[in-house]
């Protein structure tokens, strides 16, 4: 593989990685905003009741408001995940799809059928992510669990503060401070309260949702990359590389150095370890391919004589022809 070609494949891999990282960063911000909005809505309700002289009604009315907010958190997270899957799957397929289309174009073979195959793979990858079950729970179950934790945490803070005789405005401030800055704000400002709430609220109400989103988006990227690689006729495997974050775990290090005959960290598609290897895993998946110019030459030879390259003929019969069906 010459320098120019290497740069093409490297650029495609970096573009795919960039799409994923940008999505994760954007979702981190959006998820925190979802929880902050829920807290702000509750705090606003508390202040309005106090202004209206209805302090005694706060516990009963907030129970209804907490349920409404939990439902909104759940719906917002579902929308965010659905939108994220579209982007992460597109990113996961980027290197394979663009490389394959370039190869077919160079060999002057119609690339439209294979583009249709990639479209179907895109849909299949999203469906896989939306329906997969982990530890007996679907994604919807896990998202619902996050909304329930939010409802219970905010409800516990409100109830404890009211029981302690805090002014409603202080209750509202506690709630907003907790959701934005974590339980550490309660530790420093309301030490007695955090002792009473110990074990009933998470230190960071958004954290589990952030971790779930990062993990699911990475999993969608990996699922898409694997399915896309099945379409690329020049594919020879998938390479697992550790991130350059400097805190790689032993499990990921072992996966990245394991050599089954294709090179360190390179796996045949059916042998690729589950990706991500763990929550918050940021390892890199990239496709390993045959030299582009050599493969284009083989495609041209096959196009004139299908018997010349049996591997390409199998790809044509099993993959390419599927895209010719409208």
Buried (B, 14 or more C-beta within 10 A) or exposed (E): BEEEBEEBBEEBBBEBBEBBEEBBEBBBEBBBEBBBBBBBBBBEBBBEBBEEEEBEEBEEBBEEBBEBBBEBBBEBBBEBBEBBBEBBBBBBBBBBBBBBBBBBEBBEBEBEBBBBBBEEBBEBBBEBBBEEEEEEEEBBEBBBBBBEBBBBBBBBBBBBBBEEEBEBEBBBBBBBBBBBEBBEBBBEBBEEBBEEBEEEBBEBBBEBBBBBBBBBBBBBBBBBBBBBBBBBBBBBBBBBBBBEEEEBBEEBEEBBEBEEEBEEBBBBBEEBBEBBBEEEBBBBBBBBBBBBBEBBEBBBBBBEEEEEBEEBBEBBEEBBEBBEEE
